[in-house]
Amino acid sequence: MAKNDKLAKRSNTGISKWQDELAKHAQETADKEQMPKGSFVSTRGGILSIAGSPMKDNKVQVVILDHVYENVFYGGDYDADNPQPPACYAFARADDELEPHKEASEPVHDQCAGCPNNEFGSAEKGKGKACKNSRRLAMVSADGLSADSVADGDVVYFKLPVTSTKGWAYYVKGLNATLKRPPFGVITEVSLVPDPKSQFKVTFNHVGNVPDEAMDAVMERRGKVMEEIMFPYGKASEATPKAAPKGKASRRAGKF
């Protein structure tokens, strides 16, 4: 038998011998690793960015799959060079259901209603609240919108600035009054625009409806997002939320 044939035979035997053992270790290793953190929208410096990429003209067209109420209390000044997660935070689908998340490191009160940090005048500066009342949005790109792009596109999350929550509420109510459609049934242009009082604010504009042929995919993706959107913030050593789900990459998927 030729030398190369002996090596091939020995190699094949080795693969067969070790395959199950290696597969076991591979699974154990994979189970210990967390998936990469999902992308969040940034408005830092008045620039609308997603995954570090500035959006052209400070705007982007999306389908907003889901949104929840979000309250956050940091307990200290924000440090852009060393961002830390909030000490106490809450998510809910209704304002009166908000209570500290089970993984919040320093819950202040058993529920947000009645919490001293959720009262006007509790902020260290001004007449506002120490606890910031916001919204967390989950959205997918509407660029080249199709059933495939909705199913395979990355979901990104947007924590609205407090000063933009009223505009969001008006937008949702307006969609209902004029179109009888929820945010996940339309294409929304999200823009960052200058504002004399708060430097900038987020605006929402209806630019079209999700076509019927994509609605099945929207509803399916929305169902998954609804189960995931209230993922917790990381611990003090982590600067971003720890479990943001990330959609599968696809050449057909809409890109931000």
Steps between C-alpha positions, in 0.01 A plus 500: 500500500634841407597742776229750404237225509607405854475863611154535349379183667644611836346846458155363421517269802599792721211715383256218568650440845495863612190633324253443783741626765582817306132564432429477873770755581385726217149508643625570853718786374223650288254487790736712714539771238252784459397618158631840391302789636228636279519842341359811664422831338721785620418872500829609652618836376172553316591230246264210433720189487436126491777253587745790479391605151350850459172503309488715187325834563443389861202285405410138433189317379391206714216276606457535877416146608437566868542755778481501880510752783844536657598677822867543591675643806878536490570653839789710372622723220542343158863442400534465122850354540385236746127435444334287763164323504219644712482404866126449474285450191163365394317386187129448443229524237296741710614789717318370809673161472857630537707351779877444544645228279610194695860556386515868596800538732346760735118499486368810672133415549277197453324673210555815296172658607571666834879478465660826624734504201202492265358827631543838334758705687710197598773570242821651634466780245179662382141397568507164328514145630811317621358191327473554125178385333575378149404238241697212354425439132592191296522554127619350174614683187238583238766528228391260226215387720384145432403188691861380480649828622265502800572136582879523464585863574665610823272638770639815662382666819443865573474652846318825429622822660255610767423815302382291203249274676213747458564515125495120489165491683350751255630296207345174626168669570507669161554169319199358678279802431583544132610158372371250756845343500753431778870592462588148378252539213673802347836623378630775727770754430690562823691828495725692738435873471634809684294629790557833679405364842660155502768539226330228294192281496378191319211533257283235337332526162280254314638437148295198395328181608656157533384310189267208559754250365741592781250507787522128581876538546449814708257326733727199541808713571300724730393199708864410564598859575218535752652214698848655493463878518512527880851354526694644795788741513843359578683519828720791600797363306299490178421818311211370288195279555620143529249296308376698204392239245660539159334404172666271247705663230376462146586643160128546445443666833444873523810677624527811714 
